[in-house]
Amino acid sequence: MLQKTILEKVFFEGVGIHSGKNEKIYCYPAPANHGIVFEHCMTKIRFVVGDSVPIETDCATVFDQKTWRLSTVEHLLAACAGLGIDNLMVCVEGGEIPILDGSSLLFINKFLEVGLKTLGTSVRYIRILDDVSIQQGDRSIELKPYDKGISFSVSMTRPDFLKNESYSVSLNYEDQDSFCRDILPARTFGDFNQWDYLKENGLALGASLDNAIVFKDGRWIQELQWENEPIRHKVLDIYGDMFLLGGFLCAKIKACNSGHALHRKLILYLKQNPSLWETF
């Protein structure tokens, strides 16, 4: 598979699900081996996917330096991975990527609207060489060697409205159409009873029924695209976070109750133990 970028500049604007502010980003084409780079439009501070490690948070994937914090990059990264885009300059005006509809779908649609450009250089694959497991209480995520692409087996035992749900799917990087159709449109979700708690802690300030599916009084307020849309979104989150390794991961992934904080621990562990993986 060859590296890709977009043909033209793309602009996204919308509320930040955590900041509650109007957020703007500009995505520009980039040459082969440039990678995906997030840059503040004014200060020029950068976070480079593959080099920068997110901080430990559980409600979003967040990069942080002393003078700039950038939140909620995972849905954009999942869209890039799903389309095979591994070279992109993302200029950010604020401190968060717009949440849009709560999935990766609107990112995908705009990238496809302007078109993709194939670059004359092979992509960077990351192959897991040995079993890797990270566990924290009832949360766990495991990687096993797998040469055929990436495979997900995801389960949830909490919260109560997702108890005992599970979902499995495999992806061949040469043909990601089904993944873009069946996983990446799945929206983020939340429990209405947790809304006040999140806002008191400076989170979900921009959350609404337009950008998250919400569970209340024993049912989902909105109509779901699939009965298991929430756990499909869990696959989306893992997929986007694993792209932070700086390439297309080849592995079998088994996760239970995983979240961004656990994904961050896995990424950090792999970076600290380079003998567990190789690039090709």
C-alpha positions in Angstrom: 0.0 0.0 0.0 1.3 3.4 -0.9 1.2 6.6 1.2 -1.5 9.1 0.7 -2.5 12.7 1.3 -5.4 14.9 0.3 -5.5 16.9 -3.0 -6.6 20.2 -1.5 -7.0 22.1 1.7 -10.0 21.1 3.9 -11.5 23.3 6.6 -13.5 22.0 9.5 -15.4 24.1 12.1 -17.6 23.1 15.0 -18.0 22.9 18.7 -15.4 21.1 20.8 -17.2 18.4 22.8 -15.2 19.2 25.9 -14.2 22.8 25.5 -17.7 23.9 24.4 -15.9 26.5 22.2 -16.1 27.0 18.5 -13.1 25.2 17.1 -11.5 25.5 13.6 -8.9 23.4 11.9 -7.3 23.5 8.4 -6.0 20.3 6.9 -3.3 20.7 4.1 -1.7 18.2 1.7 1.7 16.9 2.8 4.5 15.1 0.9 5.6 11.5 1.5 7.2 10.7 4.8 5.9 13.9 6.3 3.5 12.1 8.6 0.5 13.6 10.4 1.4 16.8 12.2 -0.8 19.0 14.4 0.4 22.6 14.6 -1.0 25.6 16.4 -1.8 28.3 13.7 -0.3 31.1 15.8 2.5 29.7 18.0 3.6 27.0 15.5 3.9 24.5 18.4 3.7 21.0 16.9 2.6 17.5 17.9 3.9 14.8 15.5 1.9 11.6 15.3 4.4 8.8 16.0 6.6 11.0 18.2 4.3 12.7 20.6 2.6 10.6 23.3 -0.7 11.7 24.7 -1.2 12.6 28.4 -3.2 10.3 30.7 -6.9 11.2 30.2 -9.9 8.9 29.8 -12.5 11.0 28.0 -10.4 12.0 25.0 -6.9 11.6 23.4 -5.0 14.7 24.5 -1.5 16.1 23.7 -0.1 18.6 26.1 2.8 21.1 26.3 3.2 23.9 28.7 1.7 26.5 26.4 -0.7 24.4 24.3 -3.1 21.5 25.0 -4.8 19.8 22.0 -7.7 17.5 22.8 -9.9 14.9 21.0 -7.7 14.0 18.0 -8.9 10.4 17.9 -11.8 10.7 15.5 -9.8 12.6 12.9 -7.0 10.1 13.2 -9.4 7.2 12.7 -10.7 8.9 9.6 -7.1 9.3 8.3 -6.3 5.7 9.0 -9.5 4.5 7.4 -8.8 6.3 4.2 -5.1 5.4 4.3 -4.0 9.1 4.7 -0.7 9.1 6.5 0.6 12.5 5.5 -1.3 15.6 6.6 -0.6 19.0 8.1 -3.4 20.0 10.5 -3.3 23.7 11.6 -5.4 24.2 14.7 -6.7 27.6 15.9 -7.9 26.5 19.3 -7.3 23.6 21.7 -9.6 20.9 20.4 -10.6 19.1 17.2 -14.3 19.8 16.4 -16.5 16.9 17.4 -18.8 17.3 14.3 -21.4 14.5 14.6 -19.4 12.5 17.2 -18.0 10.1 14.7 -15.4 10.1 11.9 -17.9 10.2 9.1 -17.8 14.0 8.3 -14.0 14.0 8.2 -14.1 11.1 5.7 -16.7 12.7 3.6 -14.8 16.0 3.2 -11.5 14.3 2.5 -13.2 12.2 -0.2 -14.9 15.3 -1.6 -11.6 17.0 -2.3 -10.0 13.8 -3.3 -6.9 11.7 -2.2 -3.5 11.7 -3.7 -1.4 8.5 -3.8 2.3 9.2 -3.1 5.1 7.1 -4.6 6.3 5.6 -1.3 5.2 2.6 0.7 3.3 3.1 3.9 4.8 2.3 7.3 3.4 -0.9 8.9 3.9 -1.7 12.5 4.1 -5.5 13.2 3.7 -6.8 16.8 6.2 -9.6 17.4 5.1 -10.9 20.8 2.0 -10.8 23.0 1.5 -7.5 24.8 -1.1 -7.0 27.6 -2.0 -4.0 29.7 -4.5 -4.3 32.5 -5.9 -1.9 35.1 -8.7 -3.3 37.3 -11.5 -4.5 35.0 -10.0 -2.7 32.0 -7.6 -4.5 29.7 -6.2 -4.4 26.2 -4.0 -7.1 24.5 -2.1 -7.3 21.3 -1.1 -10.5 19.5 1.0 -10.9 16.3 -1.1 -10.9 13.2 0.2 -10.4 9.6 -3.1 -10.0 7.8 -4.0 -6.5 8.9 -5.8 -5.6 12.1 -8.4 -7.6 14.0 -10.6 -6.3 16.9 -12.4 -8.2 19.6 -14.0 -5.7 22.0 -16.2 -6.3 25.0 -17.9 -4.2 27.7 -19.0 -5.1 31.2 -19.8 -1.6 32.2 -21.6 0.8 32.3 -24.8 -1.1 33.0 -26.4 -0.2 29.7 -23.6 -1.8 27.7 -23.0 -4.8 30.1 -21.9 -7.9 28.3 -21.8 -6.4 24.8 -19.1 -7.6 22.5 -18.1 -7.0 18.9 -15.5 -8.5 16.6 -14.3 -7.3 13.2 -11.2 -7.7 11.0 -9.7 -5.2 8.6 -7.5 -5.7 5.5 -5.6 -2.4 4.9 -5.8 -2.9 1.1 -9.6 -2.7 1.3 -11.1 -0.5 4.0 -14.4 0.4 2.4 -16.4 -1.9 4.8 -14.6 -0.4 7.8 -15.4 3.1 6.7 -19.0 2.1 6.2 -19.6 -0.1 9.3 -17.3 1.3 12.0 -16.2 4.9 11.4 -19.8 6.4 11.3 -20.5 5.1 14.8 -21.0 8.1 17.2 -19.6 8.7 20.6 -22.0 8.1 23.5 -22.8 8.9 27.1 -25.0 8.4 30.1 -27.3 11.4 30.8 -26.9 10.7 34.5 -23.2 11.5 34.2 -23.6 14.8 32.3 -23.6 17.1 35.4 -20.6 15.3 36.9 -18.6 15.7 33.6 -19.5 19.4 33.3 -18.5 20.0 36.9 -15.1 18.6 36.0 -14.7 20.7 32.9 -15.7 17.9 30.4 -18.5 17.5 27.9 -19.1 21.3 27.9 -20.0 21.1 24.2 -21.8 17.8 24.3 -25.3 17.7 22.8 -27.8 15.4 21.1 -26.2 16.6 17.8 -22.8 15.1 18.6 -23.4 12.2 21.0 -25.9 9.4 21.4 -27.3 9.6 25.0 -28.7 6.9 27.2 -31.5 8.0 29.6 -34.2 6.3 31.6 -33.4 2.9 30.2 -33.3 3.8 26.5 -31.3 5.7 23.9 -32.8 9.1 23.2 -31.8 9.0 19.5 -32.3 6.3 17.0 -29.2 4.2 16.7 -27.6 3.4 13.3 -27.0 -0.1 14.6 -28.2 -1.7 17.8 -24.5 -2.0 18.9 -23.4 1.5 17.7 -21.7 2.3 21.1 -19.4 -0.6 21.0 -18.6 0.0 17.3 -17.5 3.5 18.5 -15.2 1.8 20.9 -13.5 0.1 18.0 -13.3 3.5 16.3 -11.6 4.9 19.3 -9.0 2.1 19.6 -8.3 2.4 15.8 -7.7 6.1 16.0 -5.5 5.8 19.1 -3.4 3.0 17.7 -2.6 5.2 14.7 -0.7 7.3 17.2 2.1 4.8 16.9 2.9 6.4 13.5 1.9 3.7 11.1 -0.7 1.0 10.3 -0.7 -1.5 13.1 -0.8 -5.2 12.2 -2.1 -7.0 15.3 -5.0 -8.9 16.9 -6.5 -6.6 19.5 -8.6 -7.8 22.4 -10.0 -5.2 24.6 -12.4 -5.1 27.6 -13.7 -1.8 29.0 -10.7 0.0 27.4 -10.5 3.7 27.2 -8.1 6.4 26.1 -6.0 6.3 29.3 -5.4 2.5 28.8 -4.6 3.0 25.1 -2.1 5.6 26.1 -0.5 3.1 28.5 -0.2 0.6 25.7 1.4 3.1 23.3 3.9 4.2 26.0 4.7 0.6 26.8 5.4 -0.2 23.2 7.6 2.8 22.8 9.6 1.8 25.9 9.9 -1.8 24.6 10.9 -1.6 20.9 11.8 -5.3 20.8 8.1 -6.1 20.9 7.5 -4.7 17.4 9.1 -3.8 14.1 8.3 -1.6 11.1 8.2 -2.8 7.6 
